[in-house]
């Protein structure tokens, strides 16, 4: 900003006025102090969320980004990475103006909360996801205005499934039921709240295969208003320090008991040369490094876990567990 520079004549006149008493130096200082206290305030950009609450929202959507990364990687069978770039509060009108003229817009209801949230996907990312879903290499394009009805349907269903991860990410805060209400490509046709309404915009850096771009989640203030108190760090610390649910423990234990693991007993090992291997004949004997009176090792998922001895049970080969192995890490 340009500053006013006094000429030498103006400086002399000012010093003369102070020395003759026409101007009070203390009064001049007070005027300068009062001027510094006055600051411009834009009522269109009223901040309705504290920094603590913004940090809470950032934490929730960092978890959502991790879930979304796993979903896209598994669904599209290609490299995927989603991370939170920023979480800001801006007027709704400013958010709409910042979007491209043609983009992929998904509007979700958030039961039991009031209002709706907007999920905007950059066309480059949207087409990479569509191309990969249809068996392509995941090439991103930008021809949103030419979307066919079939392409629109495939996109909307895929993003509806992807956005289901938000229900899980918000689970510790509030139980929500997301439902896709509209699929649109022109931001000007979307009017969820008044132009001056404060919204939280969560921007996500997204990479799908060789394509990259942004995805944005627009959450109006009216959606978050009933749960604002739960966005503070104090609530998160309380939630984390709460005792575990016995039903959850039982559910996890039941699922773990059904997991299949590979086990194998090692009879012994030996080393021979390539020449010896190529000249092996019938009735040749290979000496193992395992003593007959020493227990074998039982491996679980290629990790030594137990000492066993071989035998038979009902005409089947079997081993009897003698004890656990004790490696250096265990000790």
Protein Blocks (a to p, Z undefined) as FASTA:
>chain_A
ZZddddfklmmmmmmmmmnopacfklmmmmmmmmmmpccddfklccfbdfklmmmmmmmm
mmmmmmmmmmmmmmnopacddddfbdcdddfklmmmmpcfbdcdddddddfbecjddddd
dfklmmmmmmmmnopaoiacddfklpcfklmmmmmmmmmmmmmmmmmmmmmmoccddddf
bdcfbfklpcfbcfklccddddddddehjbccdddddddfklmmmmmmmmpmklmmmmmm
pccdfklmmmmmmmmmmpccdddddfbdcdddfklmmmgcehiacddfbdfkbccdddee
hiafbdcddddeehiacdddfbdcddfklZZ
